[in-house]
Amino acid sequence: MPAVKIAFVASSVPIAQSALRALAQAYGDVPQAKADVIVALGGDGFMLQTLHATQGLDVPVYGMNRGTVGFLMNEYHDTDLLARLAVAEEEVINPLHMTALTVDGAMHEALAINEVSLLRAGPQAAKLRITVDSKLRMPELVCDGALLATPAGSTAYNYSAHGPILPIGSDVLTLTAMAAFRPRRWRGALLPKKAVVRFDVIDPGKRPVMADADGKSVRDVVSVEIRSEPGIRHRILFDPGHGLEERLIREQFA
């Protein structure tokens, strides 16, 4: 089997750090810029951090769960790692690009692999106006918040908000409302991956709203525009039969 150059990264929790030391000793550890594959040890949150941090390297990332959830991770084993990497299946996902304008006129940009969410930041419900591809689709949504999720992120916050699970490769995004008050029965929409979605905050002074892209938060937004970013490709490796598409399908029958 050809030598595989591995770069190991781990979250700060003791169990992940212990695994990092053991695996680096067993398989070697090279700088990320020289690696054939990056092995991430932690949970889903750490996996997202790793994907963001290494997006310019075009190197696949293989995660092993040393965290709590691990939906994006494989099971942890400290043996047969090279054999597992040799047969691993690759999934490619594109992030969302968020452009948020705040009340002070500042513009903020961020990328999100899972979702971009808007959340009320005060005691009153948020009021949002939704435009898709420059066409007004909802003049007023009164809610606790709303989000736009990728297929990879559809089992995360979106699923908790009762949004649909999307198969990988479906070229679809899900727009999901959180605790919608008006229209009371509106549960969201499925949109083409190429759609450009804009949220405008109605009365941001009285009803402040914050935007969040994979943990990067922007407060006091007045508008947020979101689009898929095809120029960035995140390559994730999974053990055979446990790929992201299989997990998304399996989750719907749990």
HUPE-V742990 format. One record per run of one state. SS is the DSSP state (H for helix, E for strand, - for the rest). FROM is the first residue (numbers start at 1). LEN is the number of residues. If there is no record, write none. Layout:
BEGIN
SS_FROM_LEN, SS_FROM_LEN
END
This chain:
BEGIN
-_1_5, E_6_5, -_11_3, H_14_14, -_28_4, H_32_3, -_35_2, E_37_6, -_43_1, H_44_10, -_54_6, E_60_6, -_66_8, E_74_1, -_75_6, H_81_7, -_88_1, E_89_5, -_94_2, E_96_7, -_103_4, E_107_6, -_113_2, E_115_6, -_121_5, E_126_7, -_133_2, E_135_9, -_144_1, E_145_5, -_150_7, H_157_4, -_161_11, E_172_7, -_179_3, E_182_1, -_183_6, E_189_4, -_193_4, E_197_5, -_202_7, E_209_5, -_214_2, E_216_3, -_219_2, E_221_8, -_229_5, E_234_5, -_239_5, H_244_8, -_252_3
END
